[in-house]
Amino acid sequence: MEKENNKGGRPRVAVQKKKRITLNCTSAEYRAIKSKAERSNLSLSDYCLRSAMAKPLPKVYSPERVDELRKLAGMANNLNQIAHSVNAGERLKLSSLQDLEQIRELLSKLK
């Protein structure tokens, strides 16, 4: 009976990255690159590689934009309820019209 030699640990990756590139920069440049990598939720290595290879970087939204997108996601539920009510033959309420106006205003801001 042959015994498999399984030592555990992290599984091997399909393609190993064996080449290393050294990048010379000032302290200010390093901080700027590191900050951009952190805002993109990427490691410094991945950020530099994606930038150098002209691969698309993840979009970075300002805190205000994130807040607007969250509000819009919440309003989507209201819109769905309004559509359901109208499709069921109910009349639109004043609050529903106000919700629709808020959605319209937020969408115009996001453009």
DSSP file (Angstrom, degrees, kcal/mol; ACC not computed):
  #  RESIDUE AA STRUCTURE BP1 BP2  ACC     N-H-->O    O-->H-N    N-H-->O    O-->H-N    TCO  KAPPA ALPHA  PHI   PSI    X-CA   Y-CA   Z-CA
    1    1 A M              0   0    0      0, 0.0     2,-0.3     0, 0.0     0, 0.0   0.000 360.0 360.0 360.0 120.9    0.0    0.0    0.0
    2    2 A E        -     0   0    0      1,-0.0     2,-0.5     0, 0.0     0, 0.0  -0.590 360.0-142.3 -82.4 141.3    1.6    3.3   -1.1
    3    3 A K        -     0   0    0     -2,-0.3     2,-0.2     2,-0.0    -1,-0.0  -0.885  13.0-129.6-105.4 129.0    1.4    6.2    1.3
    4    4 A E        -     0   0    0     -2,-0.5     2,-1.3     1,-0.1     0, 0.0  -0.545  15.8-130.9 -76.0 142.2    0.8    9.7   -0.1
    5    5 A N        +     0   0    0     -2,-0.2     2,-0.7     2,-0.0    -1,-0.1  -0.684  40.5 164.2 -94.6  82.7    3.2   12.3    1.1
    6    6 A N        +     0   0    0     -2,-1.3     3,-0.1     1,-0.1    -2,-0.0  -0.885  14.3 174.4-105.4 109.2    0.7   15.0    2.2
    7    7 A K        -     0   0    0     -2,-0.7    -1,-0.1     1,-0.3     2,-0.0   0.427  35.9-137.8 -93.7   1.2    2.4   17.6    4.4
    8    8 A G        +     0   0    0      1,-0.1    -1,-0.3     2,-0.0     2,-0.1  -0.333  51.7 110.6  75.2-161.0   -0.6   19.9    4.5
    9    9 A G  S    S-     0   0    0     -3,-0.1    -1,-0.1    -2,-0.0     0, 0.0  -0.384  75.6 -15.6  89.4-168.6   -0.3   23.6    4.3
   10   10 A R  S    S-     0   0    0     -2,-0.1     3,-0.1     1,-0.1     2,-0.0  -0.509  71.9-115.8 -74.9 134.8   -1.3   26.0    1.6
   11   11 A P        -     0   0    0      0, 0.0     2,-0.1     0, 0.0    -1,-0.1  -0.347  36.7 -99.0 -68.1 152.5   -2.1   24.4   -1.8
   12   12 A R        -     0   0    0      1,-0.1     2,-0.2     2,-0.0     4,-0.0  -0.404  35.2-118.9 -70.8 146.2    0.2   25.3   -4.7
   13   13 A V        -     0   0    0      1,-0.1     3,-0.2    -2,-0.1    -1,-0.1  -0.537  18.4-122.1 -82.9 154.6   -1.0   28.0   -7.2
   14   14 A A  S    S+     0   0    0      1,-0.2     2,-0.5    -2,-0.2    -1,-0.1   0.920 101.3  28.5 -63.9 -45.2   -1.5   27.1  -10.8
   15   15 A V  S    S-     0   0    0      2,-0.0     2,-0.3    -3,-0.0    -1,-0.2  -0.963  81.2-148.8-121.4 116.7    0.9   29.7  -12.1
   16   16 A Q        -     0   0    0     -2,-0.5     2,-0.8    -3,-0.2    -4,-0.0  -0.651  10.1-136.0 -86.3 138.6    3.8   30.7   -9.9
   17   17 A K        +     0   0    0     -2,-0.3    -1,-0.0     1,-0.2    -2,-0.0  -0.831  35.0 162.2 -93.0 108.8    5.1   34.2  -10.1
   18   18 A K        +     0   0    0     -2,-0.8     2,-0.3     2,-0.0    -1,-0.2   0.565  44.4  85.2-106.7 -10.9    8.9   33.8  -10.0
   19   19 A K        -     0   0    0      2,-0.0     2,-0.4     0, 0.0    -2,-0.0  -0.733  58.1-159.1 -98.5 143.0   10.1   37.1  -11.3
   20   20 A R        -     0   0    0     -2,-0.3     2,-0.4     2,-0.0    -2,-0.0  -0.944   2.0-159.4-122.1 140.5   10.7   40.1   -9.1
   21   21 A I        -     0   0    0     -2,-0.4     2,-0.5     2,-0.0    -2,-0.0  -0.973   9.5-147.4-118.6 132.5   10.8   43.8  -10.2
   22   22 A T        -     0   0    0     -2,-0.4     2,-0.5     2,-0.0    -2,-0.0  -0.857  12.2-161.4 -99.7 133.8   12.4   46.4   -8.0
   23   23 A L        -     0   0    0     -2,-0.5     2,-0.5     2,-0.0    -2,-0.0  -0.964   4.6-152.0-118.9 124.7   10.9   49.9   -8.2
   24   24 A N        +     0   0    0     -2,-0.5     2,-0.3     6,-0.0    -2,-0.0  -0.837  31.8 145.5 -97.5 130.1   12.8   53.0   -7.0
   25   25 A C        -     0   0    0     -2,-0.5     2,-0.1     4,-0.0    -2,-0.0  -0.969  46.9 -96.0-154.2 165.5   10.7   55.9   -5.8
   26   26 A T     >  -     0   0    0     -2,-0.3     4,-2.6     1,-0.1     5,-0.2  -0.319  41.9-105.4 -77.9 168.2   10.8   58.7   -3.3
   27   27 A S  H  > S+     0   0    0      1,-0.2     4,-2.5     2,-0.2     5,-0.2   0.891 123.0  51.3 -61.3 -39.5    9.1   58.4    0.1
   28   28 A A  H  > S+     0   0    0      2,-0.2     4,-2.2     1,-0.2    -1,-0.2   0.916 110.8  47.5 -65.3 -43.0    6.3   60.7   -1.1
   29   29 A E  H  > S+     0   0    0      2,-0.2     4,-2.7     1,-0.2     5,-0.2   0.911 111.2  51.9 -63.8 -41.9    5.8   58.6   -4.3
   30   30 A Y  H  X S+     0   0    0     -4,-2.6     4,-2.9     1,-0.2     5,-0.2   0.932 110.5  47.5 -59.6 -46.7    5.8   55.4   -2.2
   31   31 A R  H  X S+     0   0    0     -4,-2.5     4,-2.4     1,-0.2    -1,-0.2   0.895 112.4  50.0 -63.0 -39.2    3.1   56.8    0.2
   32   32 A A  H  X S+     0   0    0     -4,-2.2     4,-2.2     2,-0.2    -2,-0.2   0.929 113.8  44.1 -65.1 -45.1    1.0   57.9   -2.8
   33   33 A I  H  X S+     0   0    0     -4,-2.7     4,-2.4     2,-0.2    -2,-0.2   0.920 114.4  49.7 -65.7 -43.5    1.2   54.5   -4.5
   34   34 A K  H  X S+     0   0    0     -4,-2.9     4,-2.4    -5,-0.2    -2,-0.2   0.900 110.2  51.0 -62.7 -40.5    0.5   52.7   -1.3
   35   35 A S  H  X S+     0   0    0     -4,-2.4     4,-2.4    -5,-0.2    -1,-0.2   0.913 110.5  48.5 -63.2 -43.6   -2.5   54.9   -0.5
   36   36 A K  H  X S+     0   0    0     -4,-2.2     4,-1.5     2,-0.2    -2,-0.2   0.894 110.8  51.3 -64.0 -39.4   -3.9   54.3   -4.0
   37   37 A A  H  <>S+     0   0    0     -4,-2.4     5,-2.7     2,-0.2     4,-0.3   0.920 110.8  48.1 -63.5 -43.5   -3.4   50.5   -3.6
   38   38 A E  H ><5S+     0   0    0     -4,-2.4     3,-1.4     1,-0.2    -2,-0.2   0.907 109.8  51.7 -64.1 -42.0   -5.2   50.6   -0.2
   39   39 A R  H 3<5S+     0   0    0     -4,-2.4    -1,-0.2     1,-0.3    -2,-0.2   0.801 111.3  48.9 -65.0 -27.1   -8.1   52.6   -1.6
   40   40 A S  T 3<5S-     0   0    0     -4,-1.5    -1,-0.3    -5,-0.2    -2,-0.2   0.433 112.4-122.4 -88.8   0.1   -8.4   50.0   -4.4
   41   41 A N  T < 5S+     0   0    0     -3,-1.4     2,-0.3    -4,-0.3    -3,-0.2   0.883  71.4 125.6  57.3  40.9   -8.3   47.2   -1.9
   42   42 A L      < -     0   0    0     -5,-2.7    -1,-0.2    -6,-0.1    -2,-0.2  -0.899  66.2-107.0-124.1 154.9   -5.3   45.7   -3.6
   43   43 A S     >  -     0   0    0     -2,-0.3     4,-2.7     1,-0.1     5,-0.2  -0.373  37.7-109.1 -70.3 162.1   -1.9   44.7   -2.4
   44   44 A L  H  > S+     0   0    0      1,-0.2     4,-2.4     2,-0.2     5,-0.2   0.910 120.9  50.5 -59.1 -42.2    1.0   47.0   -3.4
   45   45 A S  H  > S+     0   0    0      2,-0.2     4,-2.5     1,-0.2    -1,-0.2   0.937 111.9  45.7 -62.0 -49.0    2.3   44.3   -5.8
   46   46 A D  H  > S+     0   0    0      2,-0.2     4,-2.8     1,-0.2     5,-0.2   0.893 112.3  51.9 -63.4 -39.9   -1.1   43.8   -7.4
   47   47 A Y  H  X S+     0   0    0     -4,-2.7     4,-2.4     2,-0.2    -2,-0.2   0.948 112.7  44.0 -62.0 -48.7   -1.8   47.5   -7.8
   48   48 A C  H  X S+     0   0    0     -4,-2.4     4,-2.6    -5,-0.2    -2,-0.2   0.903 114.6  50.1 -63.9 -40.9    1.6   48.1   -9.5
   49   49 A L  H  X S+     0   0    0     -4,-2.5     4,-2.2    -5,-0.2     6,-0.2   0.929 112.1  46.5 -64.3 -45.6    1.2   45.1  -11.7
   50   50 A R  H  <>S+     0   0    0     -4,-2.8     5,-2.3     1,-0.2     4,-0.3   0.905 113.8  49.1 -63.6 -40.4   -2.3   46.0  -12.8
   51   51 A S  H ><5S+     0   0    0     -4,-2.4     3,-1.0    -5,-0.2    -2,-0.2   0.929 113.3  46.2 -63.7 -44.7   -1.2   49.6  -13.5
   52   52 A A  H 3<5S+     0   0    0     -4,-2.6    -1,-0.2     1,-0.2    -2,-0.2   0.837 114.2  47.4 -68.3 -32.9    1.9   48.5  -15.5
   53   53 A M  T 3<5S-     0   0    0     -4,-2.2    -1,-0.2    -5,-0.2    -2,-0.2   0.365 109.8-121.6 -91.2   5.7   -0.1   46.0  -17.5
   54   54 A A  T < 5 +     0   0    0     -3,-1.0    -3,-0.2    -4,-0.3    -4,-0.1   0.813  57.8 155.9  57.3  32.8   -2.9   48.5  -18.2
   55   55 A K      < -     0   0    0     -5,-2.3    -1,-0.2    -6,-0.2     2,-0.1  -0.624  53.9 -91.3 -83.3 149.8   -5.4   46.2  -16.6
   56   56 A P        -     0   0    0      0, 0.0    -1,-0.1     0, 0.0    -5,-0.1  -0.380  39.2-142.5 -65.1 135.2   -8.5   47.9  -15.3
   57   57 A L        -     0   0    0     -2,-0.1     3,-0.1     1,-0.1   -10,-0.0  -0.676  30.9 -92.3 -91.9 150.6   -8.2   49.0  -11.7
   58   58 A P        -     0   0    0      0, 0.0     2,-0.1     0, 0.0    -1,-0.1  -0.325  48.3-102.5 -60.7 144.6  -11.3   48.7   -9.4
   59   59 A K        -     0   0    0     -3,-0.0     2,-0.5     1,-0.0     0, 0.0  -0.444  31.1-148.9 -68.2 140.6  -13.3   51.9   -9.3
   60   60 A V        -     0   0    0     -2,-0.1     2,-0.3    -3,-0.1   -20,-0.1  -0.960  12.3-161.4-113.6 122.4  -12.8   53.9   -6.1
   61   61 A Y        -     0   0    0     -2,-0.5    -2,-0.0   -22,-0.2     0, 0.0  -0.791  19.9-116.3-104.7 146.3  -15.8   55.9   -5.0
   62   62 A S     >  -     0   0    0     -2,-0.3     4,-2.4     1,-0.1     5,-0.2  -0.354  33.8-107.7 -69.5 158.3  -15.8   58.8   -2.6
   63   63 A P  H  > S+     0   0    0      0, 0.0     4,-2.1     0, 0.0     5,-0.1   0.858 122.3  53.9 -57.1 -34.4  -17.6   58.4    0.8
   64   64 A E  H  > S+     0   0    0      2,-0.2     4,-2.2     1,-0.2     5,-0.1   0.913 108.6  48.3 -65.5 -41.8  -20.3   60.7   -0.5
   65   65 A R  H  > S+     0   0    0      2,-0.2     4,-2.5     1,-0.2    -1,-0.2   0.899 110.1  51.6 -65.5 -40.8  -20.8   58.6   -3.6
   66   66 A V  H  X S+     0   0    0     -4,-2.4     4,-2.2     1,-0.2    -1,-0.2   0.906 109.5  50.8 -61.6 -41.3  -20.9   55.4   -1.6
   67   67 A D  H  X S+     0   0    0     -4,-2.1     4,-2.2    -5,-0.2    -2,-0.2   0.909 110.3  49.0 -63.0 -42.4  -23.6   57.0    0.7
   68   68 A E  H  X S+     0   0    0     -4,-2.2     4,-2.3     1,-0.2    -2,-0.2   0.899 110.6  50.5 -64.0 -41.0  -25.6   57.9   -2.4
   69   69 A L  H  X S+     0   0    0     -4,-2.5     4,-2.1     2,-0.2    -1,-0.2   0.879 109.9  50.4 -66.1 -37.0  -25.4   54.4   -3.8
   70   70 A R  H  X S+     0   0    0     -4,-2.2     4,-2.1     2,-0.2    -2,-0.2   0.911 110.0  50.1 -66.0 -41.7  -26.5   52.9   -0.5
   71   71 A K  H  X S+     0   0    0     -4,-2.2     4,-2.3     1,-0.2    -2,-0.2   0.919 110.2  50.8 -61.3 -42.4  -29.5   55.3   -0.4
   72   72 A L  H  X S+     0   0    0     -4,-2.3     4,-1.4     1,-0.2    -1,-0.2   0.894 107.8  52.2 -63.3 -40.1  -30.4   54.3   -4.0
   73   73 A A  H  X S+     0   0    0     -4,-2.1     4,-0.8     1,-0.2    -1,-0.2   0.899 110.6  48.5 -63.3 -39.4  -30.2   50.6   -3.1
   74   74 A G  H >X S+     0   0    0     -4,-2.1     4,-0.9     1,-0.2     3,-0.6   0.879 109.6  52.1 -65.8 -37.7  -32.6   51.2   -0.2
   75   75 A M  H 3X S+     0   0    0     -4,-2.3     4,-2.5     1,-0.2    -1,-0.2   0.743  94.8  71.3 -71.7 -22.4  -34.9   53.1   -2.5
   76   76 A A  H 3X S+     0   0    0     -4,-1.4     4,-2.2     1,-0.2    -1,-0.2   0.878  95.8  53.1 -60.6 -36.7  -35.0   50.2   -4.9
   77   77 A N  H <X S+     0   0    0     -4,-0.8     4,-2.1    -3,-0.6    -1,-0.2   0.917 108.5  49.2 -64.1 -42.9  -37.0   48.3   -2.4
   78   78 A N  H  X S+     0   0    0     -4,-0.9     4,-2.4     1,-0.2    -2,-0.2   0.915 110.1  51.3 -61.7 -42.5  -39.5   51.2   -2.2
   79   79 A L  H  X S+     0   0    0     -4,-2.5     4,-2.6     1,-0.2    -1,-0.2   0.895 108.2  51.8 -62.1 -40.7  -39.8   51.3   -6.0
   80   80 A N  H  X S+     0   0    0     -4,-2.2     4,-2.3     1,-0.2    -1,-0.2   0.902 110.1  48.7 -63.3 -41.0  -40.4   47.6   -6.1
   81   81 A Q  H  X S+     0   0    0     -4,-2.1     4,-2.3     2,-0.2    -2,-0.2   0.888 110.8  50.8 -66.1 -38.7  -43.2   47.9   -3.6
   82   82 A I  H  X S+     0   0    0     -4,-2.4     4,-2.6     2,-0.2     5,-0.2   0.939 111.4  47.8 -62.9 -46.6  -44.7   50.8   -5.6
   83   83 A A  H  X S+     0   0    0     -4,-2.6     4,-2.6     1,-0.2    -2,-0.2   0.906 110.8  51.5 -61.5 -41.8  -44.6   48.8   -8.8
   84   84 A H  H  X S+     0   0    0     -4,-2.3     4,-1.3     2,-0.2    -1,-0.2   0.919 111.0  47.9 -61.2 -44.0  -46.2   45.8   -7.0
   85   85 A S  H  <>S+     0   0    0     -4,-2.3     5,-2.4     2,-0.2     4,-0.2   0.921 112.9  47.4 -63.5 -45.3  -49.1   48.0   -5.7
   86   86 A V  H ><5S+     0   0    0     -4,-2.6     3,-1.5     1,-0.2    -2,-0.2   0.903 111.0  51.5 -64.8 -41.1  -49.7   49.6   -9.1
   87   87 A N  H 3<5S+     0   0    0     -4,-2.6    -1,-0.2     1,-0.3    -2,-0.2   0.778 105.4  56.8 -67.0 -24.6  -49.7   46.2  -10.8
   88   88 A A  T 3<5S-     0   0    0     -4,-1.3    -1,-0.3    -5,-0.2    -2,-0.2   0.462 124.4-105.3 -84.0  -0.8  -52.2   45.0   -8.3
   89   89 A G  T < 5S+     0   0    0     -3,-1.5    -3,-0.2     1,-0.3    -2,-0.1   0.528  72.6 141.7  92.7   7.4  -54.5   47.9   -9.3
   90   90 A E      < -     0   0    0     -5,-2.4    -1,-0.3    -6,-0.2     2,-0.2  -0.462  52.9-111.9 -79.5 155.2  -54.0   50.1   -6.3
   91   91 A R        -     0   0    0     -2,-0.1     2,-0.2     1,-0.1    -1,-0.1  -0.556  36.2-100.6 -83.1 151.5  -53.9   53.9   -6.6
   92   92 A L        -     0   0    0     -2,-0.2     2,-0.2    -6,-0.0    -1,-0.1  -0.510  35.1-139.4 -71.7 136.9  -50.6   55.7   -6.0
   93   93 A K     >  -     0   0    0     -2,-0.2     4,-1.8     1,-0.1     3,-0.2  -0.552  22.3-112.3 -90.5 161.4  -50.3   57.3   -2.6
   94   94 A L  H  > S+     0   0    0      1,-0.2     4,-2.1     2,-0.2     5,-0.2   0.889 119.1  55.0 -59.5 -40.4  -48.8   60.8   -2.1
   95   95 A S  H  > S+     0   0    0      1,-0.2     4,-2.2     2,-0.2    -1,-0.2   0.856 105.2  53.7 -63.7 -33.6  -45.9   59.2   -0.2
   96   96 A S  H  > S+     0   0    0      2,-0.2     4,-2.3    -3,-0.2    -1,-0.2   0.902 107.7  49.6 -66.6 -40.7  -45.2   56.9   -3.2
   97   97 A L  H  X S+     0   0    0     -4,-1.8     4,-2.1     2,-0.2    -2,-0.2   0.885 110.5  50.6 -64.6 -38.0  -45.0   59.9   -5.5
   98   98 A Q  H  X S+     0   0    0     -4,-2.1     4,-2.2     2,-0.2    -2,-0.2   0.897 109.3  51.2 -65.9 -39.8  -42.6   61.6   -3.0
   99   99 A D  H  X S+     0   0    0     -4,-2.2     4,-2.3     1,-0.2    -2,-0.2   0.912 109.2  50.8 -61.9 -42.3  -40.5   58.4   -3.0
  100  100 A L  H  X S+     0   0    0     -4,-2.3     4,-2.4     1,-0.2    -2,-0.2   0.898 109.3  50.8 -62.8 -40.0  -40.4   58.4   -6.8
  101  101 A E  H  X S+     0   0    0     -4,-2.1     4,-2.5     2,-0.2    -1,-0.2   0.898 109.3  50.8 -64.7 -40.3  -39.3   62.0   -6.8
  102  102 A Q  H  X S+     0   0    0     -4,-2.2     4,-2.4     2,-0.2    -2,-0.2   0.906 110.4  49.3 -62.9 -41.3  -36.5   61.2   -4.4
  103  103 A I  H  X S+     0   0    0     -4,-2.3     4,-2.6     2,-0.2    -2,-0.2   0.928 110.9  50.2 -62.8 -44.9  -35.3   58.4   -6.6
  104  104 A R  H  X S+     0   0    0     -4,-2.4     4,-2.0     1,-0.2    -2,-0.2   0.921 111.7  48.0 -59.9 -44.7  -35.4   60.6   -9.7
  105  105 A E  H  X S+     0   0    0     -4,-2.5     4,-1.6     1,-0.2    -1,-0.2   0.912 112.5  48.2 -63.4 -43.1  -33.3   63.3   -7.9
  106  106 A L  H  X S+     0   0    0     -4,-2.4     4,-1.8     1,-0.2    -1,-0.2   0.897 110.3  51.9 -66.3 -39.9  -30.8   60.8   -6.6
  107  107 A L  H  X S+     0   0    0     -4,-2.6     4,-0.8     1,-0.2    -1,-0.2   0.884 107.4  52.2 -63.8 -37.6  -30.4   59.2  -10.1
  108  108 A S  H  < S+     0   0    0     -4,-2.0     3,-0.3     1,-0.2    -1,-0.2   0.845 108.9  51.4 -68.2 -31.5  -29.8   62.7  -11.6
  109  109 A K  H  < S+     0   0    0     -4,-1.6    -1,-0.2     1,-0.2    -2,-0.2   0.868 106.3  54.7 -67.9 -36.5  -27.0   63.3   -9.0
  110  110 A L  H  <        0   0    0     -4,-1.8    -1,-0.2     1,-0.3    -2,-0.2   0.649 360.0 360.0 -75.1 -16.0  -25.4   59.9   -9.8
  111  111 A K     <        0   0    0     -4,-0.8    -1,-0.3    -3,-0.3    -2,-0.1   0.498 360.0 360.0 -69.3 360.0  -25.0   60.7  -13.6
